[in-house]
Amino acid sequence: MSSSANKKTIKKQLNENYKILSKSHLNDLFNADKNRGKSFTTKLSNLFIDFSKNHITKETLTLLLKYAETLNIKKSIDAMFSGKKINTTEERAVLHYALRGKPEKIKGSENSKIVKKMEDELKNIKKFTSLIHDKKLMGWTDKPLDTFVNIGIGGSDLGPKMVVNALNQYRKNKTRSFFISNIDYEQIESLKRKINPETTLFIISSKSFSTVETITNANTIKSWMIESGCNNINRHFVIVSANQEAAKKFGIKKENLFQTWDCIGGRFSLWSAVGLPISLAIGFDNFERMLSGAYDVDEHFLNQPFEKNIPVTLALIDFWYINFFDSKTHAIIPYDESLKYLPSYLSQLFMESNGKSTDLYGEKIDHSTGAIVWGEVGTNSQHSIGQLLHQGKHIMPIDFLAPLSKKGDQKHHELLLANCFAQSRALMQGYNNKKSYLHFDGNKPSTTILYNELTPQILGSLLAIFEHRVFIQGLLLEINSFDQFGVELGKKIALEISEILEKNEININIDSSTKNLLDIYKESKKNDTKN
C-alpha cells in the first residue's frame, strides 16, 4: 500500500474512532478503566503530565501514532537535529536547540561555524553578566548598573519577560528589570518615572535591527539619556541583533554588540543573546541551568520512541482536537503567579508558528491549522473566563500547570492546588441538575502538567516541551512552523499610512474606511491645535 493510501486508511479509522468517542462522556472512559489516571500519566525528571482527561483511548493514540508514521515525522525530527534546511520557505536550518547543549548530530561546515559562534556568544554573555554583577562596568557617573531595560517586541520581548518574571526568586543582587515593547509613548513616560538614567542599562533586541517599534523606542530612549547628561552611551546601551552592520550605526562600540542568527526564530530565541536580560537578572549560572533543563528534553525528544515521547504525545492530542473535534482554541491556565506571562508567550509560539494557510508543498490548505492559544493565570481565570469554560458550548482543550511545592504559607499553596485539581475534575465530570441554568454538561477536556518546583531547570524543560510540541503539531498539520510571513503585510501598510500622516496628504488612493479614519484623526489634530 502506498504511503498516501495508507494515510487515507488510517484517517478513515481515526474518523470512526472519533464518531465513537464524540458520543461518549469522559466519565464513561474513567468508569471503564479504573487505572486510567495512571495509565495516561507520564513523567520526565520532575515533570508529571496527566492527559487522562482527554477524549482519547489507547486505540486513539495507536492510530495517531500510525498516522504520524505516514508523514515521516521521525525523519523530519532527525533532519532538524542534523542541521538540514527544514525552514523551506526561507531556505534556513532551524538551530535554536544547538544553544542548549552539544549538538553532536549537526552536519555541514556552515552549521558548524554557526554552532562555534553560538558557543562563543554564550561565553560573551557569561563574561558581560559577571562584569555587571561584579560592578566592573559602571554608568557614566561611575555608579553601578542595577536596572535593566529590554527594548524589543515579539520574540525579543515575550520570552525574556516571561522567564525573568517566572524566576524572579533567583534574582541576583538588588537589581530590577523592565521591558519596553509597545510603541505607545505612554510606556516610555511611565518607565522614565521609575528608573535612574545613571544606573540603567538598556538592551536593544532586534534580530533585523529594522523593526519600527523597537528602533523608534531605542532612539527616543537614547535622546532622553543624552538630555539627562549621559556623555557616554556605550556605558548604557548594548544591542542584540543578527544585523550587526545596522546595529553599529546606532553608535556603540563592537564590545557592546551581541549576535543572534537567522537560523534562530524570534519565538525560539530566549536561549540566545536575546536572553541577556535573563542572565543579568538571575545570573549566568541559573541561565545555564535553564539551558540544561531544555537540553534534557531535547535528548528525550530525539531519542525516545514516539509512544513514550512527551512532546509527540501532546502534539498528537492537539492534532486530534484541531482536525477531528474542530477545536478552534486552546487555553493555557497556570496555577502559578510566576507564570502569569506564559499564556502570552505561548500565544506567539503556537500561533505565529502554526497559523498558516499554505502547506509544506506550497499548496493552499483545505483543513484547519493552528488553534487560537490564550489563557489567564489561575485562580483569576475561575472568576473571569471560567463561566464559558464550564457552561459554554465550545470544545476547548485546556492545559493546567501547577507547582507541587512552593515557598511560603502552605495553606495558601494547598488551596491553590485544590482549585487547580477541582477545575479539571469539574470540567470533566460536570453536574446534573434539573434546573438547566444550574446544569453542567462536563465532558470538557484538559491536560494537567505538574512540577516539583519552578526552578530554572524545570522551566527550561517546560519551554522545550512546548517548542517541540509546536514543531510536531506543525508536521501533523503539514505546514512550516518556522516562518512567519503573516506579520509582514501589516508592517508594510503601517509604514505606508505613517508616510501619509507625516506628509498630511489629502488626495490618496486608499479604501474609504481607512480614508475616513485618517480624516477623523486629522480633524481631531486640528481641534487640538485650536485649543
N, C-alpha and C positions, 0 to 999 in steps of 0.2 A: 504494500500500500504506500502511495506517495505521501510525502510529508503534509501536503495540502489536504489530501483526502483524510489522512489521519487526524489532522487538526479539526476538520469539519465533523468527523465522527465523535471525537471527544467533546466538542462543543455541543453537539446534539445530546450526548449523555449528561453534560452539565445542565442543559436546559431541562431535561427530565428530572434531574436531581433538584433543581430549583423549584419546579412545579410541586414536588412533594413537600419540600421544606417551607415554601411560601404559604402552604395551607396548614402548617403545624405551628405550635406555640413553643417558645423556648422552654417553657415549663415541662412540656412533653419530653424534650430531649434530656432534661435533668431527671425526670421520673423514670425514663427508660435506662439510664446509666447512672447509678448511684456514685460512681467514681469519676464522673465527667469532669468535675473541678480539677482533680489531679491529672487526669489524662490529657487535658487540654491546657496544661500549665508547663512552661519551660523555664529554664534557669541558665543564666550566663554570669559567672562571677557572683557579684552581689546584686544582680538584677533578676527580678521574677516577672514573667509575662504570662498573665492568665487571659486566654482568648476563648474560654469556655462559654461565655455569654454571647456567642455569635451564632448566626444561622448556618452552622456547618456541622457535618458529621465526618467520621473518618473516611467515608466514601467520597464526600465532597473534596477533602484535602487530597486524596489519592488521584481523583480526576483532575484537579487543578495542577497537581504536580506533573501529570501526564501531558496536560496542555502546555505547561511551561517547557517541557522537553521538546515539543514540536516546534518551538520558537528558538531552539538552540541557545537558551539563556545562559547555560554554563559556558558556552563558547564566548558569549558577549562579556561575561564576567572576566574570563581569562584574558580577553582582548584588552579590557580596561587596565588590568594589572600588569600587562606586558607592554603598555605604552602605545598601543595602536590608536589611530585617529578615529575613535568611536563617535566624536562630535563631528558627524559627516558634513553638516551644512557649513561649518566653519573650518573644516579640514584641520581639526586640532585633536591632540591627545587630551585625556582627562586625568590629571595627576595630583589632585588635592590630597589623596591618601599617601602620596610619597613624602609629605611633610611630617608624617606621624611615625615613621619607622623605616628601617632599611628595606627599600623596595627591590627585593632580590630578583624578581621576575621581569623587571623592566628591560626592554631591549632597544637598541638603536643609539647611535652616538649622540644624536641631537638630544634625546631624552636624558642620557647620562650626564650631559653638560648641564642641563637644567636642574637635575637632581643634585649635582655638586653645588650649584649656585644656591639651591634651597638650603642645603646643609650650612653653607657659609652665611646665609642670611639669618638663620636661626642663631648662629654664633654672634652675629651683629646685634640681634635683639637682646640676647643674654648680656652682652657687654654694655649696651646702652642702658638697659634696665639697672644693671649694677652701678653704673656711673651716676644715675639719677638717685637711686636709693642711698648710695654712699655719699651723696652731696658733693660729688666731684664736678658735676655740671650744674651751674647756677644761672639765675636770671641776670638781666642787665644791671641790676643794682647789687649783685652778688648775694642775693637771698636764695635759699634752697627752693627748688621747684616742688610744690606739694599739691598742685592741682593740674589735672589732665583733661583736656577738652578735645574730643574727637569730632572732626568736621568731615562728614561723609553722608552717604544716603544709600538706601537699599542694602546690598550685601556688605557695604563698607560701614554700615551703621547697626543694622538689626542684630547681627551675630555678636559683635563685641559688646554691644549694650546689654544684650540678654545674658551673656556669660559674666560680665562684670557685676551685674545685679545679682545673679544667681550665686556667685561665690564671694559675696561681699564680706562674709565672716572670715575670709582668708586675706583680707586687705593688709598690705604692708604699711607700716608707719601710719601717721595721721594724715593720709592723703585723701583727695576727693576726685571723683570722675564725673564729667558731664558729656553729653552727646548732642551735637547740633546737626540736624538733617533738613528740617523744613526751611524753605526759602522765605517764609513769613518773618519779617524783621522783628516781630514781637519776641521771637525766641532768642534772638541776639540781645535785645534790650534786657530781657529777663536775666540772661546769663551775665551780662556786664555788671548787674547789681549784686551778683553772688560771688564774683571772683576778684582777686587782686592781680592786676596785669603783671606785677613784678615777680609773682611766684607761679605763673601759669605757663604750662607747655601745651601747645596746640599741635595735634596730629591731623594733618590734611590727608584724607584717604580717598583716592580716586584712581581706579585702575587705568582709565583712559586719560585722566587729568584734563578732561574736557566737559565733564558733567556740569551743566549750567548752575544747578543749585549749590553744589559743593564749591565751585570756583568763585561764584558770587559771594557766598558766605565767607570764604577764606580771604578774599580781597578786602571785604568790609572789616573783618577782624584785624587784618594786617594794618589797615589805615587807622583803626582805633588804637592799636598798640603803639604806633608811631606818634599819634596825637597824645598818648599817655606819657610819652617821654622815652619810649624804647629806642635806644640808639644802636641796637644790635639784634636784628630779628633772628639771627642764627642761634641765639640762646633760647628762643621761644617757639620756634617752628621746626617740625620735621614733616616729611612727605612720604607717603606710601603710594607707589604707582608702578604700573608696567611701562608707562611712557616717561622714561627718565629724562629725555631731552626737553619735553614740555615742562616737566617739574622743575628743572634747573632754572627756567626763565622766571620762576616765581621770586628768585633772588636769594636762595640759600646755598650753602656750601655742600659739596658732594657727601661729606660725612653725615649730613642730616637727611640723606635720601635712602629710603628703604624700598626694596624691589618686590613686586609680585609679577605674575606671568599670565599670558593669555590662556595657558592650559589649566588655570585655576579659576573657575567661575566665581563671580562675586558672592553668591549664596553659599559657596563651599570654601570661602576664603579665610574664615576666622582662625584657621590653623597656621596661616602665613603671617607676614609682617602686618597684615590688616588686623591681626590680633595683638599688635603692640600695646594698645590700651589695656588689654587683659594682663599682659606681662607686667606693665607698670603698676597696675592696681594690686595684683595678687602675688607678684614675684615670678621670676622665670622658673623657679623650681616647681611651683604649682602649675604654671603653664605647661611645663614638660609632663607633669603627671596627667594633665588633661589629654595631651597628645598620646601618652602611653595607654590611657583608657580607650581612646579611639583605635589605636593600633591593635589592641586585643580583639576588638570587634572586626577589624579588617581581616585578621587571621582567621577568626571564626567564619566570617562571610566567605572567604576564599576557599577554605578547606573543609568545612562541614558539608555532609550530604544535604540535599535540599529538604528532606523530611525532618532534619534536625536544625535547619538553618533559620535563625530568628528573623533577620530582615526579609528573607524569601517568604517565610510563612505569613508575616504581616502583610507583605505586598500582595500575596495571593488572595488574602481575605479582602483587601482593598479592591482588587480587581473584581472579585466575586460580587461585591456590593455595587460597584460602578456599572458593570456590564450586564448583570442579571437582575438585580433589585432596582436598577435605575436610580441609585442614590446620587443626589446632586451635591450633598455637602458632607463634611466630616468635622466633628467637633473635637477640640483638644481642651481638656479640663484638668489643669494641675492643682492638686490639693497641697500646694507648697507655695507660699508667698514669694519665695526666692525665684520661682519660675514664672513670675507674672508676665514676663515678656516672651516666654516660649511660644504661645499661640501666634503672636505677630511674626516671630522668626520663622515658624513652621509654615505660616501662610505663604510667605515668599518662597520657601524651599519647595513646597509642593506645587503651588500654583504657577510660579514662574517656570518651573521645570516641566510640568505635565499639562499645562493649559494650552494645548496645541490643536490645530485643525488639519495638519498635514502629517502623513505617516513617514516612516523611515525611508520610503521609496519615492517621496515627493508627490504622492497622490493625496487628493482630498479624502478626509476620513468621514465615514458614514456611521461611526459609533461614538459613544460618549468617551471623553478622555478624563483628565484630572478633575477631582471633586473640588468644591469650594471649601477651603480649610480655614477654620475660625475657632475662636474659643474665649474663655474667660477663666480667671482663677477661681477655684472653689474656696470657701463656701459662697462667695458672692454670686456665683452662677445660679445657685439654688433659688436666690431671691430676685433674679432678673430674667435669665433665659430658661430657667427650669420649667416654667409653665408649658412652653412649646415642646420642650424635650419630652415631657411626660404625657401631655394630652394632645399635642399636635399630631397631624396625620403624616408627617414626613418620615421617610426611612432615613435615619441619620445615625450612622455609626459614631461612637464616641471613644476616645482614648482618655481614661482616667490615669493620672500619675500621682504617686504619693510616697513620702519617705516613711520607712518603718520606725526610724528613730530621729529625734530632733532635740537639740539642746533647749532647755527652758522648762517651764511648767508642764509636767507630763499629763495633767488633767486636760489642758488645752490640746495637747497632741492627740490624746486618746479620743477626744471629741471630734477632732479633725478627721482622724481615720474612720471613726464611726460614721461620720457624714459621707465620706467617700464610699465606703463599703455599702452603706444604706442606699445611696443613689443608684449604684449599678444593680443592686438587688431589686429595688422598687421599679426601675425601668424594665428589668427583665420579667419580674413576677406579675406586676400590675395589682389591681384591687377591684373585686367585684362589688358593685353597689347598684341597687335598683334605681336610685336617682342618677340619671345619666351624667349630670354635671359633677357627680362625686365618683364616677366610674373611671378606672384606669385600665386601658387595654393591656398594658405591659408589652411584652414581646419586642422591646426596644434593645438593639444590640450594643454591646460595649466590650472593650478590652481594658484590663487593668494592669498597669506597669508599676511595680513596687521596687524600691531600692533601699538598702540599709540606711544610708545617709548620703546627702548630696555633697560628695567630695569632688575635687577636680577630676579624679579618675572616673568616677561614676558618671559625671556629666559628660565627659569625653566619650564614654561608651554609649550613653543615651543618644547623643547627637549623631554619632557614626551609624547607629542602627537606623535612625530616621533618614540619613543620607542614602544609605544602601537600599533602604525600603523604597525611596523615591525612584532610584535607578531601576530596580526590578519592576516596580509599578509601570514605569515608562516602557520597558521592554515588553511587558504583557499587553500594554495598550498599543504597542508597535509605533512608538514615537521617539524622537530625540529629546532626552531630558536635559541636554546640556547647552542648548542655545536659548535665546530669549528675544527674538526679533519683535515680539509683540509690544515691547516697551518703546520701540523706536519711533513709531508713527506719531504718537502724542508729543514726543520731544520735538520732532520736526515741525509740527503745526504750532507748538508753543513758541518756537523761535520766530516763525512767520508772523504770528499775532503780536509778539513782542516788538517786532520791527514796525508793524502798523501803528501800534500805540506810541512808539518813540517818534515816528515821523508825522503822527497826527493826520494820517491820510483820511480823505473823505470818500472819494470815488474808488472803491476797491471791489474786485471781483470775488465775492465771498457769499456764502449762503445767507438768507435773510435772517435766520435766528441769530447766528454769530454776529452779523452786522448790527442787529438790534441790541444785543448785549454790549457791543462796543459803544454804540450810541448812548446807551444808558450810563455807561462809565464816563464817557466824555462830558455828558450833561452834568453828572454829579461833580466832576472835576471843576467845571465852570462855576457851579454854585459854591464850591469850597473856596474858589479864588475870590468870588464876590464877597463872601462872608469874612 
